Amino acid sequence: MFKKISLMLLILCLILAGCAVTGTKSTIPAEKQVSTGSARIQAGQQENDGTDNDNVNKAGSEDPTQSKKDQSPSSLSDQKETVEQDAVINEGSSDSKKGKGGQVELLITRDFGQQVILHELVTLDSGWTIMDLLQAKCDVKTRYGGGFIDSINQLKSSTGGLKGEMQDWFYYVNGICPDVGGLDYSLGAGEMVWWDYHPWQAGSSNSAVIGSYPEPFLSGYQGVVRPTTIVCPAEIMESGQRLAESLKTQGVSEVKVVELKEAFLNKRNGPTLVLGEWESLEGIEYLKELNQSYQRNGMSFHFQDQQIQLLNFQGKVVESLEGSAGVIGATASVLGDPCPLWLVSGSDRSGFEQALELMIKDPGDLTGKYNLAISGEKIKVLPVK
């Protein structure tokens, strides 16, 4: 009898212990994770405890806007032109992209790309991950066994305390927010890695961005390059063909242009660009719902009547564009989505054509931007400050 009671007590203890483990939950946004497993849980616990301190710009520290090599880049568009001239572009999805000798483009910014810290080509070493690349070029401090970024060039993660903003490092590979940690993503030649330091709040997410253009159409995600599809109403198929030819001149090997249909958007098999003025697109239920989710989809703009409303990172409308204006934005269904959706649109036909011409004639103007709006000659970076 005593043995049976002891056995029952032992089983009860094991059950309780299992509940305690599975009940642990992290509040860290997935976009800023660089490792998987327990490090995420531990980081979430620390942020909940409010024990993190903001060490940015303390007396005697280095200027966080300077790279380890004290670079002072000019404009992102000028740098992008130089990088594209020198970059090694490998098409296809073979393992030959992995390993020593190829080059990747590394961009490090803050405030949603508005301030450049570092932008250069880096020659890969064998077996390099995203974390290896970052540590090779920057002063990096980590936590939890080296898997979680604490600071880059003295620019430190912060919970903001009781009243301040939460600020942290977020990263993208070929314009896609990964679903794996930086220790787990093996780099291939031609890819672009972008780290950005900015404020954030729970419930908002940028699962895809436009600032790595012509990625992800060129190098795909995790070594797999999927076909690119341009979707547009029948009356502007010529505009779709023009963009397709522009992508091909930038090295994108497989591009097709198809007429806009609801079913296609729900079952994308690769990166997809939707073109057209908003009036010709809003009848598609998928796009209508996308516009209605403007506070969550990360694109930072919203079509309302004849206006385009521009948002800040909190999803609040801070400005409205009237008259002809265009937008270029990207979103995705989940983190690590290899089939992101890009929207190139406008308040009217003229506004749409402004956005399209920017992509075709001045693609470097997209570099380092989460999303953008264009009105006349003025480009507005999104999200708005």
N, C-alpha and C positions, 0 to 999 in steps of 0.2 A: 504493500500500500504506500509506504514511504517513497519507494522508487517511482511509482506512478505519479505521485504529487510533485516530485522533483522534476520529472520529465515534462509535466504540464507547465510548471513555472518556467522552465527553460524555453519552451516553445513560445510562451507568452512574451518573454523578454525579446526574443528574436523578432517577433511580429511588431512590437513597439519600436524596436530599433529601425526596422525597415521603413516604417511610416515616417520616422524622423528624417531619414535621408531623402526619401522621395518628396517630402513636403518642402524642401529648400527651393527657393525661386530667385532668379536674378532679375534685376531691373535695368541692367545695362542694355542700351540699344544695340541691336545686332550689327549695325553698320560700323561700330567702332571696336568690335572684338577683333583681336589678333590671335587668339588661341581658342581651343575648344576644351570642353570638359570642366574640371573643378575650378579653373581660374576664373571663369565667367561667374560662377556662383559666389566665389570669394570676393570678387570685385563688386558684385551687386550688394553683398552684405556690407562692405566698407562704405559704399556710397549711401546706403540707408542709414548707417551710423553717423554720417556727416563728419568723418574724421579726416577727409582729404583737405589739404591746404593749397591755396593758390600761390605758387612761387614765381609767377610771371613778372619779369622786369623788376626784381628786387635789386637793391643797391649792390653794386659790385658784380652782378651777373652780366653775361654777354648779351648783346642785342639779339633777341629771338628771331628777328626778321633777317638775320644774316646766316648764310650757310656755313658749314664747317670750313669751306674753302674761301669764305669771304667774298662770294660772288655778289654782284650787283646787276641783276638782269635788267634789260630795258623792257619793252612791251612784250606781252605774251605772244602776240601775233608775229613779231619779228623773230622771236626765239623759235616759234613753231616752224617758220619757213626754213630756218637753219637746220633744225632737227630733222625735218622731213627730207631735206636734201641729203643728209648723212645717214639716215636710218637704214637698217637692214630689214627688209620686208620679206618674210617667208610666208607664202600662201599654203593653204591646205591644213590638215589636221594630223600630220604624222609626228612621231616622236623625235624627228630630226630637229624640230624647233627647240627641244630641250637640250640643255648642256652648255658647254663652254664655247665662247667665241662670238656668239650673237650679241646684239645690243638691245637694250630696252630704254624707253623714255621715262624719266623720273621727274615728276612735277610735285613740288611741295608749296602749299599756299596757306593763307589764312583768310577768314571772313568770306567764305564761299567764293574763293578764287580771286578776291579783289586785291590781295597783296601777295606778291611772289617772294618766296623764300629761296627756292632752288628750282632750276629747270635745266636738265642736261641729259645727254645720252650716256649710258653706263654699259660697259662691256660685261657680259655675264660670265660668272665662273660656274664650274660644273655643279649641278644640283642646287643652285641658288633658289631660295624661297623669297617671298616678298620681304620678310624680316631681315634676311641676309642682305638684300639690296639696300634697305633703309639703314642698317647699321654700318654698311660700307661707306656711306656718303654723309652721314649725320651723327651728331652727338645724341644718342638715344638712351633714355633711362627706362627700365622696365620693372614690373612687379610680378609677383606670383610665379617665380621660376623662369622669368624671361619671356613669358608669353603675352603679357599685357603692357601696352604702351603707357608709360607715366608721363614722359615728356620727350619732345624732339627739339633740339637746339634751345634748351631751357624754357620752352613753351609748354607749360604743364597743365595736365588735366585738372579740372576744378568742378566741385559740386555747387559752388556759388554761395554756400551757406544758406541762411534762412531767407534772404532777400535777393541775392545775386543770381546771375545766369549760370546755368550749367554749361561748361565749355569743354570740348574734347576733340580728339583726333578721329577723323573718319577717312576711309580709303576706298578707292575704286580701281578696278582693273579693266581697262578698255571701256570705261564708262559704265561699268556694271558693278554694283555693290555686292561683293562676294558673300557666299553662304558658308565659307570656310575661313578659318583664321589665317593670319599672315604667315604662320609657321607651317601651314598645310598647303599653300598654293605654290606650286613649282612653276617658275617663270620660263617663258619661251621667247625666242628672238622676235623683235618687232612689237612686243606688247607695250602698253603704257600704264604705268602705275602712278596714281595721283592721291596724295595725302592732303587733307585740308583740315585746319583747326577752326572751329566755329561754335557758336552757341547752339543749343538744341533743347527741345522739351519733349516729354513723353507724348506719344501718340502721333508724332510727325516722322516722316521717313523719306529719304531720297534713294530709292532703289535703283535708279538709273539717272545719268546726267549726260549732257551734250558736250562737255568740255574736253573729251578725248577724240573728237571727230578727226579723221574718218573711222575711228573705232566706235562701236564694236563690229562694224561691217567688214573690216579688214582682217582682224586677227581672231575674232570670236571670243570664246570664253573657255578657259581651261584647255586650250589646245585644239578645240573643236570649232571649225569655221562652218557656220550654217549659211544657206543661201539668203540673200537680202531680197525683200519684196517691197516694192513701192506701190501703194494703193491710192487711187484717186478716182474722182467722178469721171465719167466717159468724156465730158466736154473739155477736160484739161489733160488728156492722156499725153499730149505733146510735152507738157510741163514735166510729167513723170519721166518721159524719155530723156529729157535734157538732164535731169538730176541723175538718172541712171548712167548716162555717158560721163558725167562729172565724177561719179564714184569709180567708174572703170579706169579713168585716167589717174586716179589716186591709188590704183592697185587692187580694187575690189573685183574679184574674179567672176562671181555669179550674182547677177542682178536681173530681176524681172519686174515688169510693170503690169499690174492687173487692175481691172475695174473694181471700184469700191463695193463690197458686199458685206452684210452683217456677219454671215457665217464665218468668213475668213478671219475676221478679227478675233473671234473666240477660239480659233484653232490655229494659231501662228506656229510655223515650223522654223522660224528664224527671225532675225531682227527685221522690224517692219516700220516703214515710214508712211504716214497718212498725210496726203496733200490736199489742199483746197481751202477756199474761204469758208468761214464757219457756217454761213447760211446753207451751203451745199452739203455740210457734214452733220449738222445737228439732228437731222432726221434719222440717223443711224443710232439705234438704242444704245449700243455699246459706247459710242462717243458721247451721247447725251449723259449717260451715267458717269462717264469719266469727268465731264465738265462739272457735274453736280458734286463730285467728291473732291473739289478743288482744295479743301483744307487738309486733305490726307494724301493726295496722289503725288505731292512733291514738286509739281511743275510750276507752282507759284503764280499762276494766272487763271482767270475765270472770265468766260464770255457771258456778258449780261446785257441784254437788249442790243444796242449798237455800240457798246463799250467793251473794252478789255480791262478788267480790274487786275491790278498788280498787288501781290501779297508780300508780307515779310515772312521771316522764318517761322513765326508763330501761327501763320495761316490767316492773318488779319489783313483786310484790304486797306492799303495806305495811299493808293493812287489809282486813277482811272484814265485810260487813254480814249479820247474821242476822235472821230474821223478815221482816216486810213492808218492802220497799224497792223503789224504782223508779230507772230510769236514762233519760237522754236523751243520745244520742250520734250523731255523724255520721262518715261515712267516704266514700271515693270510690275508684274503680278506679285512676285516674291523676291527675296534676296537671292542672288545667284541665278536669276532668270536669264537664260541665254537667248531669249526672244523678246527683248524690250520693244516697247512701242514708242516711236517718235511722232510728234504732231507738228507739222509745218502748216500754219494756218494764218488767218487774218480776219479783221473785222469786216473787210470787203475784199473784192478781187485785187485791188491795188495793194492793200495791206499784205495779202498773201504773197503777191509777186515780190514785194520788198524782202520778205523773209526768204523766199526761194532764191532770189538773186544773191543774197548774202551767202547762202550755202554754196552756190555755184561759183561765184566770182571772188569771194573773200572768205574761204573756209577757215583761214587762220583766226578770224574774228570770233570763232566759237571756242577757241582754246581756253581752258581754265574757267569756263562759265557753267554754272549748274543748269541754268536755262536763260533765255533772253527774250526781250521784246524789242521791236524796231519801229520807230515812228519818224518818218522823213529820213534825215541823215543821222539821227541819234539812236544809239544802241543803249538799252536799259538792261543792266545786269539784274537777274533774278536769283534769289529773292531780294526784294528791295530792302534797304537798310531801314 
